Amino acid sequence: MADVAHLPTITLRSLDAGWNYERWERELPDDGNRYEVIEGVLYMTTALSYFHQWIVRRLDKYLGVPLEEQGLAYAATAPVGVLMPGCDPVQPDFVLVHRDRASIISERRIRGVPDLIAEVLSPSDHEQDTVIKRRAYARAGVPEYWSVRPEMRDVLVCRAPDAALEDYAFTQLVGPDATLQPERFPVAVPVADLFAGAPDTVV
């Protein structure tokens, strides 16, 4: 992996399927890359684009900060280790945990299933977010998963995880002129606000 770590915004998959949280903590460097373990397989993503980070910050601004200020939820953005069945760990772009479930946040990690996970899609890791992670999140029972699509300026909302099918029973494409409303939280944000105003919109 070190031979291509300098390349921008690329996702690599290890051929070694023997990874877990303990090995992740012990062996991986703190080098600015994102390392995730899904079903024993290690995935590494190098530095993401400015626009990607812009959108993540907007998710936090319009969802995380208001909900935290109201005492309704706790928010986190990558890099943060989320440990749940089959994902040990993953580092989602954006995570919400309901205040009533704050106990899953302990010892520097989120050790349980968040109430909402959002991933901002990048050209290099599109399959990882839309197929691999979507399947893993459904198996783990994440109740709501958002795929934010910068190129289309929309968001695919997935709800009602079905572990047996390894997918979500409900999906809805929320377009650029619509408003996002999480199922478990009293907050709403126009989809367009996630993308507006960035000085560089290259994905």
C-alpha positions as CSV (number, residue, x, y, z in Angstrom):
1,M,0.0,0.0,0.0
2,A,2.9,2.4,0.7
3,D,3.8,2.4,-3.0
4,V,0.6,4.2,-4.0
5,A,-0.2,6.1,-0.8
6,H,0.9,9.4,-2.4
7,L,-1.9,9.2,-5.0
8,P,-4.8,11.6,-4.4
9,T,-8.3,10.3,-3.4
10,I,-7.8,6.6,-4.0
11,T,-9.2,3.6,-2.2
12,L,-7.1,0.4,-1.8
13,R,-8.2,-3.0,-0.6
14,S,-5.8,-5.4,1.2
15,L,-5.7,-9.0,0.0
16,D,-5.2,-10.0,3.6
17,A,-8.7,-10.8,5.1
18,G,-7.4,-11.3,8.7
19,W,-8.0,-7.8,10.0
20,N,-9.8,-6.8,13.1
21,Y,-10.0,-3.9,15.6
22,E,-7.1,-5.0,17.7
23,R,-4.8,-5.3,14.6
24,W,-6.1,-2.0,13.3
25,E,-5.1,-0.3,16.5
26,R,-1.7,-2.0,16.8
27,E,-0.3,-2.0,13.2
28,L,-1.6,1.0,11.2
29,P,0.2,4.3,11.1
30,D,-1.2,7.7,12.0
31,D,-0.5,9.0,8.5
32,G,-3.6,10.9,7.6
33,N,-5.2,8.1,5.6
34,R,-8.5,6.5,6.5
35,Y,-8.3,2.8,7.4
36,E,-11.4,0.7,7.8
37,V,-12.1,-3.0,8.4
38,I,-15.2,-4.5,6.9
39,E,-15.8,-8.3,7.4
40,G,-12.1,-8.8,8.1
41,V,-10.9,-6.9,5.0
42,L,-8.8,-3.7,5.3
43,Y,-9.6,-0.7,3.2
44,M,-7.5,2.4,2.9
45,T,-8.6,5.8,1.5
46,T,-6.1,8.6,0.9
47,A,-6.7,12.3,1.4
48,L,-10.1,13.4,0.1
49,S,-11.0,16.5,-1.9
50,Y,-11.7,19.9,-0.4
51,F,-15.3,19.7,-1.7
52,H,-15.7,16.4,0.1
53,Q,-14.6,17.9,3.3
54,W,-16.8,21.0,2.7
55,I,-19.9,18.8,2.4
56,V,-19.0,16.9,5.6
57,R,-18.7,20.2,7.5
58,R,-22.1,21.3,6.2
59,L,-23.6,18.1,7.5
60,D,-22.2,18.9,10.9
61,K,-23.2,22.6,10.6
62,Y,-26.8,21.9,9.7
63,L,-27.4,18.7,11.5
64,G,-24.8,17.9,14.1
65,V,-24.4,21.3,15.7
66,P,-28.1,22.2,16.0
67,L,-28.9,18.7,17.5
68,E,-26.1,18.9,20.0
69,E,-27.1,22.4,21.0
70,Q,-30.6,21.2,21.6
71,G,-29.3,18.3,23.7
72,L,-30.8,15.7,21.3
73,A,-27.8,14.0,19.8
74,Y,-24.1,13.7,19.5
75,A,-22.3,14.1,16.2
76,A,-18.9,13.0,14.9
77,T,-17.0,13.3,11.6
78,A,-14.2,11.2,10.2
79,P,-11.7,10.2,11.4
80,V,-13.6,8.4,14.2
81,G,-13.6,4.7,14.8
82,V,-17.1,3.2,14.8
83,L,-17.2,-0.4,16.0
84,M,-20.3,-2.5,15.2
85,P,-20.9,-6.1,13.9
86,G,-18.9,-6.7,10.7
87,C,-17.4,-3.2,10.9
88,D,-14.5,-3.1,13.2
89,P,-13.8,-0.3,12.7
90,V,-15.3,1.9,10.0
91,Q,-14.8,5.6,9.8
92,P,-18.0,7.2,8.3
93,D,-17.9,10.8,7.1
94,F,-20.7,11.8,9.5
95,V,-22.4,10.1,12.4
96,L,-25.3,10.9,14.7
97,V,-26.0,9.1,18.0
98,H,-29.2,9.9,19.9
99,R,-28.6,11.3,23.4
100,D,-30.5,8.4,24.9
101,R,-27.8,6.1,23.5
102,A,-24.8,8.1,24.5
103,S,-23.4,5.1,26.4
104,I,-22.1,3.6,23.1
105,I,-19.6,6.5,22.9
106,S,-16.7,5.3,25.2
107,E,-13.0,4.8,25.3
108,R,-12.3,7.1,22.3
109,R,-14.7,5.2,19.9
110,I,-18.3,4.7,19.1
111,R,-18.9,1.1,20.2
112,G,-22.4,0.3,18.8
113,V,-24.8,1.2,16.0
114,P,-25.3,4.9,15.4
115,D,-28.7,6.3,14.6
116,L,-27.6,7.8,11.3
117,I,-24.5,7.5,9.1
118,A,-23.8,9.6,6.1
119,E,-21.1,9.0,3.5
120,V,-20.1,11.6,0.8
121,L,-19.4,9.7,-2.4
122,S,-16.1,10.1,-4.2
123,P,-15.2,8.8,-7.7
124,S,-12.4,6.6,-6.2
125,D,-14.5,4.9,-3.6
126,H,-18.0,4.9,-5.1
127,E,-18.4,1.2,-4.9
128,Q,-17.1,1.1,-1.4
129,D,-19.9,3.4,-0.2
130,T,-22.8,2.4,-2.4
131,V,-22.2,-1.4,-2.3
132,I,-19.7,-2.6,0.4
133,K,-20.6,-0.2,3.1
134,R,-24.3,-0.1,2.3
135,R,-24.4,-3.8,2.7
136,A,-22.3,-3.8,5.9
137,Y,-24.4,-1.0,7.4
138,A,-27.6,-2.9,6.6
139,R,-26.2,-6.1,8.2
140,A,-25.2,-4.2,11.3
141,G,-28.7,-2.6,11.6
142,V,-27.8,1.1,11.0
143,P,-31.4,2.5,10.9
144,E,-30.6,5.3,8.4
145,Y,-27.9,5.6,5.9
146,W,-27.4,8.6,3.6
147,S,-25.3,8.5,0.4
148,V,-24.5,12.1,-0.4
149,R,-23.8,12.4,-4.2
150,P,-21.8,15.6,-5.0
151,E,-21.8,15.1,-8.7
152,M,-25.6,14.9,-8.8
153,R,-26.2,17.3,-5.9
154,D,-28.6,14.9,-4.3
155,V,-28.8,12.4,-1.4
156,L,-29.9,8.7,-1.5
157,V,-31.7,8.0,1.8
158,C,-31.8,4.3,3.0
159,R,-33.9,3.1,5.9
160,A,-35.3,-0.1,7.3
161,P,-32.2,-2.3,7.3
162,D,-32.7,-6.0,6.5
163,A,-29.8,-8.0,7.7
164,A,-30.9,-11.1,5.8
165,L,-31.1,-9.3,2.5
166,E,-28.0,-7.2,3.4
167,D,-29.8,-4.1,2.1
168,Y,-32.3,-1.5,3.0
169,A,-36.1,-2.1,2.4
170,F,-36.7,1.6,1.9
171,T,-34.8,4.0,-0.3
172,Q,-35.6,7.5,-1.4
173,L,-33.7,9.9,-3.7
174,V,-33.9,13.4,-2.3
175,G,-33.2,15.9,-5.0
176,P,-31.4,19.2,-5.1
177,D,-34.6,21.2,-4.6
178,A,-35.9,19.1,-1.7
179,T,-35.2,19.0,2.1
180,L,-33.6,16.2,4.1
181,Q,-35.3,15.2,7.3
182,P,-33.8,12.4,9.4
183,E,-36.3,9.9,10.7
184,R,-35.2,10.0,14.3
185,F,-34.3,13.7,14.7
186,P,-36.4,17.0,14.6
187,V,-34.2,18.8,12.1
188,A,-34.3,19.6,8.4
189,V,-31.8,20.9,5.9
190,P,-32.3,21.8,2.2
191,V,-30.2,19.5,0.1
192,A,-28.8,22.5,-1.9
193,D,-27.3,23.9,1.3
194,L,-24.9,21.0,1.6
195,F,-23.2,22.0,-1.7
196,A,-23.7,25.8,-2.0
197,G,-20.9,28.3,-1.5
198,A,-17.8,26.0,-1.9
199,P,-14.9,27.8,-3.6
200,D,-13.9,24.5,-5.3
201,T,-16.4,21.9,-6.3
202,V,-14.1,19.3,-7.9
203,V,-15.0,15.9,-6.4
